[in-house]
Amino acid sequence: MYDTPDTPRACLLLHGWQNRRPKDHWQHWLADRLTELGHHVTYPQLPDPDDPDREVWLAELARHLDAMPGRSERIVVAHSLSSVLWLHAVARGLKGVDVDRVLLVAPPSGSVLVRHPEVAEFAPPSLDGLTLPTPTRLVAGDDDPYCPEGARTVFGDPLGIPTEIVPGAAHLDLDAGYGSWPAVLEWCRDGSARLTARPA
């Protein structure tokens, strides 16, 4: 099949800590736009988002990966806590992580996570020698309070993955004004698209 921006794809969207998928969040907006374009979209509510259990979230991730249609291009877009969840899944060799491409958005650093008992166990695994099994991009704000050391320093360079830093985007969440985000929709349709700030 000739691959066009709207060739049907299977997209799994994963939210972060304390996120109950509010309708104004960019991931909700993205799920709606992708569905309108005919893509297969899964945007699950992960259990106990205020006090998540890493093992439960890993099991849920495995379940949703297993359910992704195999004949489509398989895409994962993980925001915040789910970005580090993805790294735990890779470190463990979780079945199904060999999707076609992944976007990690605003991963929080271990130094921040360990200060919060609810999510301390999600602190990233060692990245030394960790090889991502699929093409992966990273995008983060240059002023993200959840990764004060800088996402490129903490994640991008150690993992050796393309990293785009968006000025003034903070945690790329609703508080930062990210209700709609055309650039992430374009990336889902075309993996070479740049991850830029949302229009003012």
C-alpha positions in Angstrom: 0.0 0.0 0.0 1.3 3.5 -0.9 1.9 5.3 2.4 0.3 8.7 2.6 -0.2 11.0 5.6 -3.6 9.5 6.1 -2.8 5.9 5.5 -4.6 4.2 8.5 -2.3 3.8 11.4 -2.6 2.3 14.9 -1.9 4.9 17.6 -1.5 4.3 21.3 -1.6 7.5 23.4 -0.4 7.2 27.0 -1.0 9.9 29.7 0.9 10.9 32.7 0.6 11.3 36.5 -2.7 12.8 37.8 -4.0 12.9 34.2 -7.7 11.8 33.9 -7.7 12.6 30.2 -9.4 16.0 30.3 -11.1 16.9 27.1 -9.0 20.0 26.6 -5.6 18.3 26.9 -3.6 17.9 23.6 -3.7 14.1 23.9 -7.5 14.2 23.9 -7.5 16.6 21.0 -5.0 14.4 19.2 -7.1 11.3 19.7 -10.1 13.0 18.2 -8.2 14.4 15.2 -6.6 11.0 14.4 -9.9 9.2 14.8 -11.5 11.7 12.4 -8.7 10.9 9.9 -9.6 7.2 10.1 -6.7 6.0 12.3 -7.1 3.3 14.9 -6.7 5.2 18.2 -6.4 3.8 21.7 -6.2 6.4 24.5 -6.8 4.4 27.7 -7.4 5.7 31.2 -4.5 4.1 33.2 -5.5 2.9 36.7 -5.2 5.1 39.7 -3.5 8.1 37.9 -3.1 10.0 41.2 -1.3 7.1 42.9 -0.2 4.8 40.1 1.4 1.4 40.5 4.3 0.9 38.1 3.6 -2.8 37.8 0.0 -2.3 37.1 0.8 0.4 34.5 3.3 -2.0 32.8 0.7 -4.7 32.7 -1.8 -2.3 31.1 0.8 -1.2 28.6 1.5 -4.8 27.6 -2.2 -5.4 27.2 -2.7 -2.4 24.9 0.4 -3.2 22.9 -0.8 -6.7 22.3 -4.1 -5.4 21.1 -2.7 -3.0 18.5 -3.5 -4.0 15.0 -0.5 -5.6 13.5 -1.0 -4.7 9.8 -0.9 -1.0 10.4 2.0 1.2 11.3 2.1 1.2 15.1 2.8 4.5 16.8 3.1 5.2 20.5 2.9 8.8 21.9 3.7 8.9 25.6 3.5 12.0 27.8 5.2 12.7 31.1 5.1 9.7 33.5 4.3 7.4 30.6 7.5 8.4 28.9 9.5 6.9 31.7 7.1 4.0 31.9 8.1 3.3 28.3 11.8 3.2 29.3 11.0 0.7 32.0 9.1 -1.4 29.5 12.1 -1.3 27.1 14.6 -2.1 30.0 12.5 -5.1 30.9 12.1 -6.3 27.3 8.4 -6.1 27.5 6.7 -7.9 24.7 5.4 -5.6 22.0 7.7 -2.6 22.5 9.1 -3.1 19.0 6.4 -0.8 17.5 7.2 1.3 14.4 7.9 4.6 16.1 7.6 6.3 19.5 7.4 9.9 20.7 8.4 10.6 24.2 7.0 14.0 25.4 8.2 15.8 28.5 9.6 12.9 30.5 10.2 13.8 34.2 13.6 13.3 35.7 14.4 10.9 38.5 15.4 13.7 40.7 11.8 15.0 40.6 10.0 11.7 40.7 11.8 10.5 43.9 10.5 13.5 45.8 7.0 12.3 45.3 6.1 9.0 47.1 3.2 8.3 44.7 5.6 8.1 41.7 9.0 7.5 43.1 9.1 3.9 41.8 8.8 5.3 38.3 12.2 7.0 38.5 13.9 6.1 35.2 15.9 2.9 34.9 19.6 3.2 34.1 20.1 4.4 30.6 23.6 3.1 30.4 23.6 0.7 27.5 19.8 0.9 27.1 19.0 0.4 23.4 15.6 1.5 22.2 14.2 -1.1 19.8 12.4 1.3 17.6 12.9 4.8 16.1 12.2 7.2 19.0 11.9 11.0 19.2 12.0 13.2 22.3 10.3 16.6 22.7 10.3 18.7 25.8 10.1 22.3 26.9 13.3 24.2 27.8 11.7 25.3 31.1 10.1 22.0 32.2 9.8 22.1 36.0 9.6 18.3 36.0 13.0 18.0 34.4 15.1 20.9 35.6 18.3 19.3 34.4 17.0 19.5 30.8 15.5 16.6 28.8 18.3 16.5 26.3 20.9 16.1 29.1 18.9 13.5 31.1 17.4 11.5 28.3 18.2 12.6 24.8 22.0 12.4 24.8 22.3 9.2 26.9 19.7 7.4 24.7 21.2 8.9 21.5 17.8 9.9 20.1 16.7 13.0 18.2 15.6 15.6 20.7 13.6 18.8 20.0 13.5 21.4 22.8 10.5 23.8 22.5 11.1 27.3 24.1 8.7 28.2 26.8 6.7 25.0 26.5 7.2 24.0 30.2 5.7 20.5 30.7 3.7 20.5 27.4 0.5 20.2 29.3 -2.7 22.2 29.8 -1.1 24.6 32.2 1.4 25.5 29.4 -1.5 26.1 27.0 -1.2 22.8 25.1 -4.8 22.0 24.4 -4.3 21.7 20.7 -0.9 20.9 19.2 -0.9 20.7 15.4 2.8 19.7 15.2 2.2 16.4 17.1 -0.6 15.6 14.7 1.7 16.1 11.8 4.3 13.9 13.4 1.8 11.1 13.8 1.0 11.5 10.1 4.6 11.9 9.0 7.4 10.7 11.3 9.8 13.3 9.7 7.7 16.3 10.8 9.3 18.6 13.3 7.9 19.0 16.8 7.4 22.7 17.2 5.5 24.9 19.6 1.7 25.3 19.1 0.6 28.5 17.4 0.0 31.4 19.8 
